[in-house]
Amino acid sequence: MAFEIKATIATFGGQLLKLSHSSTSTKTPMAVSVFLPPAALVSSSAPQTLKVPVLVYLSGLTCTPDNCSEKGFLHAAASRRGLAIVYPDTSPRGAGVEGEDESWDFGTGAGFYVDATTQSFKEHYNMESYVQRELLPLLFSDTDEGSATKFGDKLDGERVSITGHSMGGHGALTLYLKNPGFYKSVSAFAPIANPSKCPWGEKAFTGYLGGDREVWKRHDATELVRGEEWRGKDLRALVDVGTGDNFYKGGQLLPENFEKAVQEAGVKGVTVRYQENYDHSYYFISSFAEDHVEHAAKYLF
């Protein structure tokens, strides 16, 4: 059985399934939550379900799949629009890697959606492969008769968009830019938009990827958007940043660097909004959650 159901929660006419499965990418059990809108559920009034499009939400530092699913308030808009939402975890947990629990912004809860190459972390910390090449294909191929979830009958793997917050905003932007055509659109709440130039990114990239800054550029949205495959293209991107966000004011997010790179590359279809007085919290995310669901829906239907 691919997924074990830990809890089923009714929300906005749909269901949130809290799941666990064994990962070959991280070599650990991984938690993931999936919100299914009413259109994906069998009921007396709807004996047949439809395959629904999917919005992947990547969480930020320290978070689990529970944080945004409980406090982000995406489900109301997703239910109304008929979108499923997938909430992966932010790192392997209990991998037993030395140093993984020494700080809140590196290691456990802070996988940065990269595949580690340093000796200590490369066996378990492979969050890019986990999300892109393991979890999503596993969900879309989950059709076995013995499966309790059968997500492959409910989720449309041809209609997928991606979003995320902070570290997860970095993950959303970079996975989108690295996989042209896989996702229909991208959005981000307060993303770490230029990680090779900020303290959070420098710490994470050194620990996971080593000291070669040229390698770091392969995992940095501001550098990736300059690539030839995106030059002059429509990025279909929405980014929100709060002007009251202390991490923005402290130089951890650097959305202005991303904006500059977009302009220099002639990339189109990028909207960056600076929201007056909003901070980095779920008050910020929940305030603009509907906008991000609607942004995804625009390209998924």
Sine and cosine of phi, psi and omega as CSV:
sin_phi,cos_phi,sin_psi,cos_psi,sin_omega,cos_omega
0.00,0.00,0.81,-0.59,-0.08,-1.00
-0.93,0.37,-0.72,0.69,-0.09,-1.00
-0.83,-0.55,0.68,-0.74,0.13,-0.99
-0.98,-0.22,0.80,-0.60,0.01,-1.00
-0.99,0.14,0.87,-0.49,0.02,-1.00
-1.00,-0.05,-0.51,0.86,0.00,-1.00
-0.32,-0.95,0.52,-0.85,0.10,-0.99
-0.81,-0.59,0.84,-0.54,-0.12,-0.99
-0.82,-0.58,0.80,-0.60,0.05,-1.00
-0.97,0.23,0.73,-0.68,0.00,-1.00
-0.40,-0.91,0.82,-0.57,0.05,-1.00
0.76,0.64,0.69,0.73,0.04,-1.00
0.98,0.18,-0.17,0.99,0.01,-1.00
-0.93,-0.37,-0.37,-0.93,0.01,-1.00
-0.68,-0.73,0.64,-0.77,0.19,-0.98
-0.97,-0.26,0.87,-0.49,0.03,-1.00
-0.98,-0.22,0.85,-0.52,0.11,-0.99
-1.00,-0.06,0.82,-0.57,-0.20,-0.98
-0.79,-0.61,0.30,-0.95,0.16,-0.99
-0.66,-0.75,0.53,-0.85,0.09,-1.00
-0.42,-0.91,0.30,-0.95,0.03,-1.00
-1.00,0.01,0.76,-0.65,-0.06,-1.00
-0.97,-0.25,0.72,-0.69,0.12,-0.99
-0.99,0.14,-0.37,0.93,-0.01,-1.00
-0.97,0.25,-0.65,0.76,-0.06,-1.00
-0.97,-0.23,-0.23,0.97,-0.04,-1.00
0.85,0.52,0.56,0.83,0.05,-1.00
-0.63,-0.78,0.29,-0.96,0.24,-0.97
-0.91,0.41,0.58,-0.81,0.03,-1.00
-0.80,-0.61,0.65,-0.76,0.10,-0.99
-1.00,-0.06,0.58,-0.81,0.08,-1.00
-0.45,-0.89,0.58,-0.82,0.09,-1.00
-0.88,-0.48,0.55,-0.84,0.01,-1.00
-0.74,-0.67,0.83,-0.56,0.14,-0.99
-1.00,-0.06,0.81,-0.59,0.06,-1.00
-0.94,-0.34,0.82,-0.57,0.03,-1.00
-0.96,0.26,0.21,-0.98,-0.02,-1.00
-0.81,0.59,-0.57,0.82,-0.04,-1.00
-0.89,0.46,-0.35,0.94,-0.03,-1.00
-0.99,-0.11,0.03,1.00,-0.09,-1.00
-0.93,-0.36,0.64,-0.77,0.10,-1.00
-0.99,0.16,0.72,-0.69,0.07,-1.00
-0.56,-0.83,0.09,-1.00,0.00,-1.00
-0.89,0.46,-0.52,0.86,0.01,-1.00
-1.00,0.03,-0.24,0.97,0.01,-1.00
-0.68,-0.74,0.98,0.21,-0.07,-1.00
-0.93,0.38,-0.29,0.96,0.06,-1.00
-0.85,-0.52,0.64,-0.77,-0.03,-1.00
-0.98,-0.18,0.26,-0.97,0.10,-1.00
-0.94,-0.35,0.48,-0.88,0.20,-0.98
-0.97,0.26,0.80,-0.61,-0.08,-1.00
-0.94,-0.33,0.48,-0.88,0.07,-1.00
-0.93,0.36,0.26,-0.97,-0.17,-0.99
-0.80,-0.60,0.70,-0.72,0.18,-0.98
-0.92,-0.40,0.88,-0.48,0.05,-1.00
-1.00,0.03,0.79,-0.62,0.03,-1.00
-0.91,-0.41,0.89,-0.46,0.03,-1.00
-0.99,-0.16,0.82,-0.57,-0.10,-1.00
-1.00,0.08,0.20,-0.98,-0.05,-1.00
-0.99,-0.10,-0.12,-0.99,-0.08,-1.00
-0.80,0.60,0.70,-0.71,0.05,-1.00
0.97,0.24,-0.15,0.99,-0.15,-0.99
-0.99,0.15,0.37,-0.93,0.16,-0.99
-0.90,-0.44,0.03,-1.00,0.08,-1.00
-0.89,0.46,-0.27,0.96,-0.05,-1.00
-0.97,0.26,-0.55,0.84,-0.19,-0.98
-0.85,0.53,-0.86,0.51,-0.06,-1.00
-0.96,0.27,-0.57,0.82,0.00,-1.00
-0.90,0.44,-0.43,0.90,0.02,-1.00
-1.00,-0.08,-0.50,0.87,-0.16,-0.99
-0.84,-0.55,-0.14,0.99,-0.07,-1.00
-0.99,0.11,-0.35,0.94,0.05,-1.00
0.84,0.54,0.68,0.73,0.12,-0.99
-1.00,0.06,-0.34,0.94,-0.20,-0.98
-0.93,0.36,-0.55,0.84,-0.02,-1.00
-0.87,0.49,-0.77,0.64,0.00,-1.00
-0.93,0.36,-0.62,0.78,0.00,-1.00
-0.91,0.41,-0.62,0.79,0.04,-1.00
-0.90,0.44,-0.72,0.69,-0.02,-1.00
-0.89,0.45,-0.62,0.79,-0.04,-1.00
-1.00,0.02,-0.18,0.98,0.01,-1.00
0.98,0.21,0.61,0.79,0.03,-1.00
-0.95,-0.30,0.64,-0.77,0.23,-0.97
-1.00,0.05,0.45,-0.89,0.07,-1.00
-0.80,-0.61,0.74,-0.67,0.04,-1.00
-0.94,-0.33,0.80,-0.60,-0.01,-1.00
-0.90,-0.43,1.00,-0.04,0.09,-1.00
-0.95,0.31,0.26,-0.97,0.14,-0.99
-0.98,0.21,0.14,-0.99,-0.09,-1.00
-0.99,-0.15,-0.11,0.99,0.01,-1.00
-0.12,-0.99,0.23,-0.97,0.26,-0.97
-0.92,0.39,0.37,-0.93,0.03,-1.00
-0.75,-0.66,0.68,-0.73,-0.01,-1.00
0.95,0.31,0.47,0.88,-0.01,-1.00
-0.96,0.29,-0.34,0.94,0.02,-1.00
0.98,0.21,0.39,0.92,0.01,-1.00
-0.99,0.13,0.76,-0.65,0.00,-1.00
-0.87,0.49,0.79,-0.62,0.05,-1.00
1.00,-0.04,-0.08,1.00,-0.08,-1.00
-0.95,0.31,-0.29,0.96,-0.02,-1.00
-0.90,-0.44,0.34,0.94,-0.07,-1.00
-1.00,0.08,-0.36,0.93,-0.01,-1.00
-0.54,-0.84,0.36,-0.93,-0.09,-1.00
-0.99,0.16,-0.29,0.96,-0.09,-1.00
-0.94,-0.34,0.35,0.94,0.06,-1.00
-0.36,-0.93,0.65,-0.76,0.01,-1.00
1.00,0.01,-0.73,-0.68,-0.04,-1.00
-0.83,0.56,0.80,-0.60,-0.02,-1.00
0.98,0.21,0.16,0.99,-0.08,-1.00
-0.53,-0.85,0.81,0.59,-0.06,-1.00
-0.97,0.23,-0.22,0.97,0.09,-1.00
0.87,0.50,0.21,0.98,0.11,-0.99
0.82,0.57,0.64,0.77,0.12,-0.99
-0.83,-0.56,0.29,-0.96,0.16,-0.99
-0.99,-0.13,0.90,-0.43,-0.05,-1.00
-0.91,0.40,0.55,-0.84,0.07,-1.00
-0.87,-0.49,-0.20,0.98,0.02,-1.00
-0.96,0.29,0.47,-0.88,-0.17,-0.99
-0.84,0.55,-0.68,0.73,-0.09,-1.00
-0.94,0.35,-0.54,0.84,-0.20,-0.98
-0.95,-0.31,-0.21,0.98,-0.18,-0.98
-0.94,0.34,-0.35,0.94,-0.01,-1.00
-0.96,0.29,-0.59,0.81,-0.14,-0.99
-0.91,-0.42,-0.53,0.85,-0.15,-0.99
-1.00,-0.03,0.98,0.18,-0.04,-1.00
-0.78,-0.62,0.88,0.48,-0.14,-0.99
-0.96,0.27,-0.45,0.90,0.09,-1.00
-0.91,0.42,-0.77,0.64,0.04,-1.00
-0.89,0.46,-0.64,0.77,-0.02,-1.00
-0.86,0.51,-0.79,0.62,-0.05,-1.00
-0.94,0.35,-0.78,0.62,-0.19,-0.98
-0.98,0.18,-0.64,0.77,-0.17,-0.99
-0.93,-0.37,-0.10,0.99,0.05,-1.00
-0.87,-0.50,-0.88,0.47,-0.13,-0.99
-0.88,0.48,-0.80,0.60,-0.06,-1.00
-0.90,0.45,-0.73,0.68,0.09,-1.00
-0.86,0.51,-0.58,0.82,0.02,-1.00
-0.90,0.43,-0.68,0.73,0.03,-1.00
-0.89,0.45,-0.72,0.70,-0.10,-0.99
-0.96,0.29,-0.32,0.95,0.00,-1.00
-0.97,-0.25,0.13,0.99,-0.06,-1.00
-0.98,0.18,0.99,0.12,-0.07,-1.00
-0.79,-0.62,0.04,1.00,-0.07,-1.00
-0.87,0.48,0.58,-0.81,-0.01,-1.00
-0.86,0.51,-0.54,0.84,-0.02,-1.00
-0.99,0.17,-0.08,1.00,-0.05,-1.00
-0.96,0.26,0.68,-0.73,0.05,-1.00
-0.99,0.17,-0.26,0.97,-0.11,-0.99
-0.95,-0.32,-0.69,0.73,0.00,-1.00
0.73,0.68,0.76,0.65,0.00,-1.00
-0.88,0.47,-0.46,0.89,0.00,-1.00
-0.89,0.46,-0.38,0.93,0.07,-1.00
-1.00,0.04,-0.16,0.99,-0.10,-0.99
-0.91,-0.41,-0.50,0.87,-0.13,-0.99
-0.96,-0.29,0.73,-0.68,-0.02,-1.00
-1.00,-0.05,0.98,-0.22,-0.03,-1.00
-0.94,0.35,-0.13,0.99,0.06,-1.00
-1.00,-0.03,-0.15,0.99,-0.01,-1.00
-0.78,-0.63,1.00,-0.03,-0.08,-1.00
-0.72,-0.70,0.73,-0.68,0.16,-0.99
-0.83,-0.56,0.17,-0.99,-0.10,-1.00
-0.64,-0.77,0.58,-0.81,0.06,-1.00
-0.56,-0.83,0.12,-0.99,0.03,-1.00
0.01,-1.00,0.17,-0.99,-0.08,-1.00
-0.83,-0.56,0.75,-0.66,0.13,-0.99
0.86,0.51,-0.90,-0.44,0.11,-0.99
-0.84,0.55,-0.60,0.80,0.04,-1.00
-0.94,0.33,-0.49,0.87,0.13,-0.99
-0.91,0.42,-0.66,0.75,0.14,-0.99
-0.85,0.53,-0.73,0.68,0.00,-1.00
-0.88,0.48,-0.68,0.74,0.00,-1.00
-0.89,0.46,-0.74,0.67,-0.02,-1.00
-0.89,0.45,-0.70,0.72,-0.08,-1.00
-0.96,0.29,-0.65,0.76,0.04,-1.00
-0.90,0.43,-0.61,0.80,0.05,-1.00
-0.90,0.44,-0.73,0.68,-0.05,-1.00
-0.94,0.35,-0.51,0.86,-0.01,-1.00
-0.99,0.16,-0.28,0.96,-0.09,-1.00
-0.79,-0.61,0.91,0.42,-0.04,-1.00
-0.83,0.56,0.75,-0.66,0.04,-1.00
1.00,-0.05,-0.35,0.94,-0.01,-1.00
-0.96,0.28,-0.71,0.70,0.02,-1.00
-0.98,-0.18,0.58,-0.81,-0.02,-1.00
-0.99,0.13,-0.40,0.92,0.01,-1.00
-0.29,-0.96,0.16,-0.99,0.04,-1.00
-0.62,-0.78,0.54,-0.84,0.17,-0.99
-0.56,-0.83,0.25,-0.97,-0.04,-1.00
-0.43,-0.90,0.65,-0.76,0.14,-0.99
-0.98,-0.18,0.88,-0.47,0.08,-1.00
0.71,0.71,0.83,0.56,-0.07,-1.00
-0.96,0.29,0.48,-0.88,0.23,-0.97
-0.98,0.21,1.00,-0.02,-0.27,-0.96
-1.00,0.07,-0.25,0.97,-0.02,-1.00
-0.59,-0.80,0.90,0.44,-0.19,-0.98
-0.88,0.48,-0.45,0.89,0.00,-1.00
-0.95,0.31,-0.12,0.99,-0.01,-1.00
-0.89,-0.46,0.16,0.99,-0.02,-1.00
-0.80,-0.60,0.39,-0.92,-0.07,-1.00
-0.85,0.52,-0.68,0.73,0.02,-1.00
-0.85,0.52,-0.76,0.65,-0.04,-1.00
-0.92,0.39,-0.66,0.75,0.00,-1.00
-0.87,0.50,-0.66,0.75,0.02,-1.00
-0.91,0.42,-0.75,0.66,-0.05,-1.00
-0.92,0.40,-0.72,0.69,-0.05,-1.00
-0.92,0.40,-0.60,0.80,0.07,-1.00
-0.88,0.47,-0.70,0.71,-0.04,-1.00
-0.94,0.34,-0.59,0.81,-0.06,-1.00
-1.00,-0.08,-0.55,0.83,-0.17,-0.98
-0.90,-0.45,-0.16,0.99,-0.06,-1.00
1.00,-0.02,-0.16,-0.99,-0.16,-0.99
-1.00,-0.06,0.00,1.00,-0.05,-1.00
-0.98,0.18,0.95,-0.30,-0.06,-1.00
-0.93,0.36,-0.36,0.93,0.09,-1.00
-0.92,0.39,-0.59,0.81,0.08,-1.00
-0.91,0.40,-0.63,0.78,-0.01,-1.00
-0.84,0.54,-0.57,0.82,-0.06,-1.00
-0.87,0.50,-0.42,0.91,0.00,-1.00
-0.95,0.32,-0.16,0.99,-0.06,-1.00
-0.80,-0.60,0.44,0.90,-0.09,-1.00
-0.80,-0.60,0.88,-0.47,-0.07,-1.00
-0.85,0.52,-0.60,0.80,-0.02,-1.00
-0.90,0.43,-0.54,0.84,0.06,-1.00
-0.99,0.14,-0.65,0.76,-0.05,-1.00
-0.91,0.42,-0.57,0.82,-0.07,-1.00
-0.94,0.34,-0.23,0.97,0.06,-1.00
-0.99,0.14,-0.14,0.99,-0.10,-0.99
-0.91,0.41,0.43,-0.90,-0.05,-1.00
-0.87,0.50,-0.54,0.84,-0.06,-1.00
-0.93,0.37,-0.28,0.96,0.00,-1.00
-0.94,-0.34,-0.14,0.99,-0.07,-1.00
-0.86,0.51,0.85,-0.53,0.02,-1.00
0.97,0.24,0.05,1.00,-0.07,-1.00
-1.00,0.03,0.20,-0.98,0.07,-1.00
-1.00,-0.03,0.91,-0.41,-0.10,-1.00
-0.99,0.16,-0.36,0.93,-0.03,-1.00
0.81,0.59,0.78,0.63,-0.13,-0.99
-0.86,-0.51,0.65,-0.76,0.13,-0.99
-0.81,-0.59,0.78,-0.62,0.02,-1.00
-0.78,-0.63,0.77,-0.64,0.10,-1.00
-0.89,-0.45,0.69,-0.73,0.04,-1.00
-0.69,-0.72,0.72,-0.70,0.03,-1.00
-1.00,0.05,0.72,-0.69,0.00,-1.00
-0.96,0.30,-0.28,0.96,0.07,-1.00
-1.00,-0.06,0.15,0.99,-0.03,-1.00
-0.97,0.24,0.90,-0.44,-0.03,-1.00
-0.91,0.41,-0.47,0.88,0.04,-1.00
-0.96,0.28,-0.55,0.83,0.12,-0.99
-0.91,0.41,-0.73,0.68,-0.02,-1.00
-0.92,0.40,-0.43,0.90,-0.01,-1.00
-1.00,0.01,0.08,1.00,0.10,-1.00
0.99,0.13,0.34,0.94,0.03,-1.00
-1.00,0.05,-0.38,0.92,-0.14,-0.99
-0.99,-0.17,-0.71,0.71,0.09,-1.00
0.81,0.58,0.73,0.69,0.04,-1.00
-0.90,0.44,-0.45,0.89,0.01,-1.00
-0.90,0.43,-0.53,0.85,0.06,-1.00
-0.92,0.39,-0.63,0.77,0.06,-1.00
-0.90,0.43,-0.70,0.71,0.04,-1.00
-0.85,0.53,-0.69,0.72,-0.01,-1.00
-0.89,0.45,-0.67,0.74,0.00,-1.00
-0.91,0.42,-0.63,0.78,0.05,-1.00
-0.87,0.50,-0.73,0.69,-0.02,-1.00
-0.90,0.44,-0.69,0.72,-0.03,-1.00
-0.91,0.41,-0.52,0.85,-0.01,-1.00
-1.00,0.06,-0.07,1.00,-0.02,-1.00
0.93,0.37,0.40,0.92,0.00,-1.00
-0.97,0.24,0.66,-0.75,-0.03,-1.00
-0.96,-0.29,0.13,-0.99,0.15,-0.99
0.95,0.33,0.53,0.85,0.04,-1.00
-0.89,-0.45,0.87,-0.50,0.06,-1.00
-0.92,-0.39,0.88,-0.48,0.08,-1.00
-0.91,-0.42,0.86,-0.52,-0.05,-1.00
-0.90,-0.43,0.75,-0.66,0.06,-1.00
-0.98,-0.21,0.93,-0.37,-0.11,-0.99
-1.00,-0.04,0.90,-0.43,-0.13,-0.99
-0.85,0.52,0.83,-0.56,0.15,-0.99
0.98,0.22,-0.16,0.99,-0.02,-1.00
-0.95,0.31,0.55,-0.84,-0.04,-1.00
-0.98,-0.18,-0.41,-0.91,-0.10,-0.99
-0.99,-0.13,0.06,1.00,-0.23,-0.97
-1.00,-0.02,-0.09,-1.00,0.06,-1.00
-0.96,0.30,-0.26,0.97,0.18,-0.98
-0.88,0.47,-0.64,0.77,0.04,-1.00
-0.93,0.36,-0.77,0.64,-0.03,-1.00
-0.86,0.51,-0.75,0.66,-0.07,-1.00
-0.92,0.40,-0.46,0.89,0.00,-1.00
-0.92,0.38,-0.50,0.87,-0.07,-1.00
-0.87,-0.49,0.20,0.98,-0.01,-1.00
-0.85,0.53,-0.69,0.72,-0.03,-1.00
-0.88,0.47,-0.63,0.78,0.03,-1.00
-0.86,0.51,-0.64,0.77,-0.05,-1.00
-0.96,0.27,-0.58,0.82,0.11,-0.99
-0.91,0.41,-0.68,0.73,0.01,-1.00
-0.91,0.42,-0.60,0.80,0.06,-1.00
-0.87,0.49,-0.73,0.69,0.02,-1.00
-0.90,0.44,-0.70,0.71,-0.05,-1.00
-0.86,0.50,-0.56,0.83,0.00,-1.00
-0.83,0.56,-0.54,0.84,-0.05,-1.00
-0.97,-0.25,-0.13,0.99,-0.05,-1.00
-0.99,-0.13,-0.29,0.96,-0.03,-1.00
-0.90,-0.44,0.00,0.00,0.00,0.00
